[in-house]
Amino acid sequence: MKAIILSAGQGGRLLPLTETIPKCLLTIGEQTILAHQIQNLNHCGIVDITVVTGFAAGAVETALCELSTAEQVPSCVFNPFFNVADNLASCWMARHAMAEDFILLNGDTMFEPAVCETLLQAPEAPVSMAIDHKSKYDSDDMKIRIAGTKLVEVGKSIEENNIDGESIGMIRFSGTGPARFVEILDQIMRTPNSLNWWYLKAVGILAERGLVETQSIEGLQWGEIDFLQDLEKVRVMFNTDTA
Protein backbone atom coordinates (compact mmCIF):
# COMPACT_ATOMS: atom_id res chain seq x y z
CA MET A 1 0.00 0.00 0.00
CA LYS A 2 1.26 3.45 -0.97
CA ALA A 3 0.08 6.90 0.13
CA ILE A 4 -0.34 10.17 -1.75
CA ILE A 5 -0.64 13.34 0.33
CA LEU A 6 -2.11 16.45 -1.32
CA SER A 7 -0.15 19.37 0.17
CA ALA A 8 0.00 21.90 -2.67
CA GLY A 9 -2.19 24.61 -1.17
CA GLN A 10 -1.16 27.65 0.85
CA GLY A 11 -4.07 27.60 3.27
CA GLY A 12 -5.19 31.19 2.71
CA ARG A 13 -7.88 31.02 5.40
CA LEU A 14 -5.10 30.54 7.97
CA LEU A 15 -3.28 33.78 7.17
CA PRO A 16 -1.08 35.28 8.54
CA LEU A 17 0.25 31.90 9.74
CA THR A 18 0.57 30.69 6.15
CA GLU A 19 2.01 33.86 4.64
CA THR A 20 5.37 32.23 3.93
CA ILE A 21 4.82 28.54 4.70
CA PRO A 22 2.08 26.20 3.49
CA LYS A 23 -0.61 24.82 5.77
CA CYS A 24 1.04 21.37 5.91
CA LEU A 25 4.07 22.86 7.71
CA LEU A 26 2.09 24.41 10.56
CA THR A 27 2.93 22.71 13.83
CA ILE A 28 0.84 20.50 16.08
CA GLY A 29 2.97 20.31 19.19
CA GLU A 30 6.61 19.87 18.18
CA GLN A 31 5.90 18.41 14.73
CA THR A 32 4.40 19.71 11.53
CA ILE A 33 1.06 18.44 10.24
CA LEU A 34 2.97 16.70 7.44
CA ALA A 35 5.35 15.01 9.88
CA HIS A 36 2.42 13.74 11.95
CA GLN A 37 0.76 12.34 8.83
CA ILE A 38 3.90 10.53 7.65
CA GLN A 39 4.58 9.18 11.13
CA ASN A 40 1.04 7.80 11.43
CA LEU A 41 1.13 6.30 7.94
CA ASN A 42 4.43 4.62 8.84
CA HIS A 43 2.79 3.26 11.99
CA CYS A 44 0.25 1.56 9.71
CA GLY A 45 3.01 0.03 7.59
CA ILE A 46 2.87 2.57 4.75
CA VAL A 47 6.36 3.85 3.89
CA ASP A 48 6.03 4.48 0.13
CA ILE A 49 4.72 8.05 0.23
CA THR A 50 4.34 10.72 -2.46
CA VAL A 51 3.69 14.33 -1.46
CA VAL A 52 2.18 16.76 -3.98
CA THR A 53 3.66 20.22 -3.43
CA GLY A 54 2.80 23.66 -4.75
CA PHE A 55 2.99 26.80 -2.60
CA ALA A 56 6.44 27.12 -0.98
CA ALA A 57 7.40 23.78 -2.51
CA GLY A 58 11.05 24.23 -1.52
CA ALA A 59 10.16 24.47 2.16
CA VAL A 60 8.12 21.26 1.94
CA GLU A 61 10.93 19.47 0.12
CA THR A 62 13.40 20.57 2.80
CA ALA A 63 11.06 19.35 5.54
CA LEU A 64 10.72 15.99 3.81
CA CYS A 65 14.49 15.62 3.52
CA GLU A 66 14.73 16.13 7.27
CA LEU A 67 12.14 13.39 7.80
CA SER A 68 13.84 10.94 5.45
CA THR A 69 15.53 7.80 6.75
CA ALA A 70 17.51 5.04 5.09
CA GLU A 71 14.30 3.04 4.77
CA GLN A 72 11.98 5.86 3.76
CA VAL A 73 12.51 8.74 1.36
CA PRO A 74 9.19 10.44 0.52
CA SER A 75 9.00 11.56 -3.10
CA CYS A 76 7.61 14.90 -4.30
CA VAL A 77 5.46 15.89 -7.25
CA PHE A 78 5.16 19.61 -8.01
CA ASN A 79 1.77 20.95 -9.09
CA PRO A 80 2.44 24.15 -11.11
CA PHE A 81 -1.30 24.89 -11.18
CA PHE A 82 -1.62 25.14 -7.39
CA ASN A 83 -2.51 28.85 -7.48
CA VAL A 84 -5.23 28.57 -10.12
CA ALA A 85 -6.64 25.05 -9.70
CA ASP A 86 -8.30 22.95 -7.04
CA ASN A 87 -7.00 19.60 -5.84
CA LEU A 88 -8.22 17.54 -8.80
CA ALA A 89 -5.22 18.93 -10.69
CA SER A 90 -2.91 17.81 -7.85
CA CYS A 91 -4.26 14.27 -8.19
CA TRP A 92 -3.77 14.37 -11.94
CA MET A 93 -0.16 15.47 -11.53
CA ALA A 94 0.44 12.46 -9.26
CA ARG A 95 -1.35 9.93 -11.47
CA HIS A 96 1.91 8.07 -12.24
CA ALA A 97 2.03 7.11 -8.52
CA MET A 98 -1.42 5.49 -8.77
CA ALA A 99 -0.43 2.29 -10.57
CA GLU A 100 -0.89 0.24 -7.39
CA ASP A 101 -3.16 0.25 -4.34
CA PHE A 102 -2.88 3.54 -2.46
CA ILE A 103 -4.33 5.80 0.20
CA LEU A 104 -5.19 9.35 -0.90
CA LEU A 105 -4.93 11.86 1.94
CA ASN A 106 -5.71 15.56 2.16
CA GLY A 107 -2.75 17.55 3.45
CA ASP A 108 -4.84 19.20 6.15
CA THR A 109 -6.33 16.07 7.75
CA MET A 110 -4.87 15.19 11.16
CA PHE A 111 -5.67 11.70 12.39
CA GLU A 112 -4.70 9.08 14.93
CA PRO A 113 -3.21 5.85 13.50
CA ALA A 114 -6.40 3.93 14.26
CA VAL A 115 -8.20 5.95 11.58
CA CYS A 116 -5.87 4.70 8.85
CA GLU A 117 -5.86 1.19 10.31
CA THR A 118 -9.66 1.09 10.20
CA LEU A 119 -9.70 2.15 6.56
CA LEU A 120 -7.03 -0.40 5.63
CA GLN A 121 -9.09 -3.15 7.27
CA ALA A 122 -12.32 -2.18 5.46
CA PRO A 123 -13.90 -4.84 3.21
CA GLU A 124 -12.34 -5.06 -0.24
CA ALA A 125 -13.71 -2.54 -2.75
CA PRO A 126 -12.30 -0.52 -5.67
CA VAL A 127 -12.74 2.66 -3.60
CA SER A 128 -13.29 2.94 0.17
CA MET A 129 -13.97 6.36 1.70
CA ALA A 130 -13.38 7.04 5.41
CA ILE A 131 -16.41 8.86 6.81
CA ASP A 132 -17.59 10.26 10.11
CA HIS A 133 -20.89 11.47 11.54
CA LYS A 134 -21.87 14.46 13.66
CA SER A 135 -25.03 16.20 14.78
CA LYS A 136 -24.56 19.34 12.69
CA TYR A 137 -22.67 20.12 9.48
CA ASP A 138 -21.42 23.48 8.23
CA SER A 139 -21.16 24.82 4.69
CA ASP A 140 -17.51 23.79 4.32
CA ASP A 141 -17.99 20.12 5.25
CA MET A 142 -17.68 17.61 2.40
CA LYS A 143 -21.00 15.92 3.02
CA ILE A 144 -22.09 12.50 1.79
CA ARG A 145 -25.25 10.57 1.01
CA ILE A 146 -25.15 6.79 1.26
CA ALA A 147 -27.33 3.74 0.59
CA GLY A 148 -26.33 1.07 3.06
CA THR A 149 -22.56 1.42 2.95
CA LYS A 150 -22.32 2.52 -0.69
CA LEU A 151 -21.58 6.15 -1.49
CA VAL A 152 -24.36 7.76 -3.51
CA GLU A 153 -23.29 11.42 -3.52
CA VAL A 154 -20.52 13.61 -2.13
CA GLY A 155 -20.36 17.41 -2.06
CA LYS A 156 -20.69 20.54 0.05
CA SER A 157 -24.20 21.39 -1.12
CA ILE A 158 -26.16 18.26 -0.16
CA GLU A 159 -29.40 19.31 1.53
CA GLU A 160 -29.46 18.94 5.30
CA ASN A 161 -32.20 16.31 5.40
CA ASN A 162 -30.19 14.10 3.00
CA ILE A 163 -26.84 14.20 4.82
CA ASP A 164 -25.57 10.84 6.11
CA GLY A 165 -22.10 11.93 7.18
CA GLU A 166 -18.94 13.58 5.85
CA SER A 167 -15.76 12.56 4.09
CA ILE A 168 -12.72 13.04 6.33
CA GLY A 169 -10.27 13.41 3.43
CA MET A 170 -8.83 9.88 3.42
CA ILE A 171 -9.71 7.35 0.68
CA ARG A 172 -8.36 3.89 -0.17
CA PHE A 173 -8.07 2.79 -3.81
CA SER A 174 -7.40 -0.90 -4.41
CA GLY A 175 -7.76 -3.60 -7.05
CA THR A 176 -9.27 -1.94 -10.12
CA GLY A 177 -9.83 1.30 -8.18
CA PRO A 178 -6.55 3.08 -9.03
CA ALA A 179 -6.91 2.55 -12.80
CA ARG A 180 -10.57 3.58 -12.78
CA PHE A 181 -9.75 6.73 -10.79
CA VAL A 182 -6.93 7.72 -13.16
CA GLU A 183 -9.24 7.15 -16.13
CA ILE A 184 -11.82 9.55 -14.69
CA LEU A 185 -9.12 12.10 -13.78
CA ASP A 186 -7.91 12.10 -17.39
CA GLN A 187 -11.44 12.57 -18.69
CA ILE A 188 -12.23 15.46 -16.34
CA MET A 189 -8.91 17.23 -16.97
CA ARG A 190 -9.89 17.48 -20.65
CA THR A 191 -13.03 19.49 -19.80
CA PRO A 192 -13.23 23.31 -19.59
CA ASN A 193 -14.02 23.37 -15.85
CA SER A 194 -11.34 20.93 -14.74
CA LEU A 195 -9.29 23.50 -12.79
CA ASN A 196 -12.30 24.41 -10.65
CA TRP A 197 -13.12 20.92 -9.35
CA TRP A 198 -12.09 18.86 -6.35
CA TYR A 199 -10.88 15.29 -6.87
CA LEU A 200 -14.10 14.19 -5.15
CA LYS A 201 -15.78 15.04 -8.45
CA ALA A 202 -14.03 11.95 -9.85
CA VAL A 203 -14.93 9.90 -6.77
CA GLY A 204 -18.55 10.97 -7.23
CA ILE A 205 -18.53 9.64 -10.80
CA LEU A 206 -17.17 6.31 -9.54
CA ALA A 207 -19.92 6.31 -6.91
CA GLU A 208 -22.55 6.68 -9.64
CA ARG A 209 -21.12 3.45 -11.08
CA GLY A 210 -21.50 1.67 -7.73
CA LEU A 211 -17.77 1.39 -7.08
CA VAL A 212 -17.38 3.38 -3.84
CA GLU A 213 -17.92 1.94 -0.37
CA THR A 214 -17.75 3.91 2.87
CA GLN A 215 -16.01 3.01 6.12
CA SER A 216 -17.08 4.75 9.31
CA ILE A 217 -14.33 5.85 11.70
CA GLU A 218 -16.82 7.28 14.21
CA GLY A 219 -15.36 7.65 17.68
CA LEU A 220 -11.76 7.97 16.47
CA GLN A 221 -9.73 11.17 16.63
CA TRP A 222 -9.28 13.27 13.51
CA GLY A 223 -9.63 16.87 12.40
CA GLU A 224 -9.61 18.93 9.22
CA ILE A 225 -7.68 22.20 9.45
CA ASP A 226 -9.19 25.00 7.38
CA PHE A 227 -9.50 27.89 9.84
CA LEU A 228 -7.63 29.15 12.91
CA GLN A 229 -10.26 27.65 15.21
CA ASP A 230 -9.73 24.27 13.52
CA LEU A 231 -6.01 24.48 14.25
CA GLU A 232 -6.63 25.26 17.91
CA LYS A 233 -9.19 22.45 18.17
CA VAL A 234 -6.78 19.91 16.67
CA ARG A 235 -3.98 21.02 18.98
CA VAL A 236 -6.25 20.43 21.97
CA MET A 237 -7.55 17.13 20.53
CA PHE A 238 -4.05 15.75 20.18
CA ASN A 239 -2.99 17.05 23.60
CA THR A 240 -0.54 19.69 22.48
CA ASP A 241 -0.22 23.28 23.57
CA THR A 242 -1.63 26.09 21.44
CA ALA A 243 1.43 28.33 21.51
ZIUR-V464714 format. One record per residue. N is the residue number from 0. PHI is phi as a letter, one per 20 degrees, with the letter a starting at -180 (NA if undefined). Layout:
BEGIN
N;PHI  N;PHI
END
This chain:
BEGIN
0;NA  1;d  2;c  3;c  4;d  5;e  6;c  7;e  8;f  9;f  10;n  11;f  12;f  13;d  14;g  15;e  16;f  17;d  18;f  19;c  20;c  21;f  22;g  23;f  24;d  25;f  26;e  27;d  28;m  29;e  30;c  31;f  32;g  33;f  34;f  35;f  36;f  37;f  38;f  39;f  40;f  41;g  42;g  43;e  44;n  45;e  46;d  47;e  48;c  49;d  50;d  51;e  52;d  53;a  54;f  55;l  56;g  57;f  58;f  59;f  60;f  61;f  62;f  63;f  64;f  65;f  66;e  67;f  68;c  69;f  70;e  71;c  72;c  73;g  74;e  75;c  76;c  77;e  78;d  79;f  80;e  81;g  82;e  83;c  84;c  85;e  86;f  87;f  88;f  89;f  90;f  91;f  92;f  93;e  94;f  95;f  96;e  97;d  98;f  99;c  100;g  101;b  102;d  103;d  104;c  105;f  106;f  107;d  108;d  109;e  110;b  111;e  112;g  113;f  114;f  115;f  116;f  117;f  118;f  119;f  120;e  121;f  122;g  123;f  124;a  125;g  126;c  127;c  128;d  129;f  130;c  131;c  132;c  133;b  134;f  135;b  136;d  137;d  138;f  139;e  140;f  141;e  142;f  143;c  144;c  145;c  146;c  147;m  148;d  149;e  150;f  151;d  152;b  153;c  154;r  155;e  156;d  157;f  158;f  159;g  160;f  161;d  162;f  163;d  164;q  165;b  166;f  167;e  168;n  169;b  170;c  171;d  172;d  173;b  174;m  175;e  176;g  177;g  178;f  179;f  180;f  181;f  182;g  183;f  184;g  185;f  186;f  187;f  188;f  189;e  190;d  191;f  192;e  193;g  194;f  195;d  196;d  197;e  198;f  199;f  200;g  201;f  202;f  203;f  204;f  205;f  206;f  207;f  208;e  209;m  210;d  211;d  212;d  213;d  214;c  215;f  216;d  217;g  218;n  219;e  220;e  221;b  222;a  223;e  224;d  225;d  226;c  227;g  228;f  229;f  230;f  231;f  232;f  233;f  234;f  235;f  236;g  237;e  238;l  239;c  240;f  241;d  242;f
END
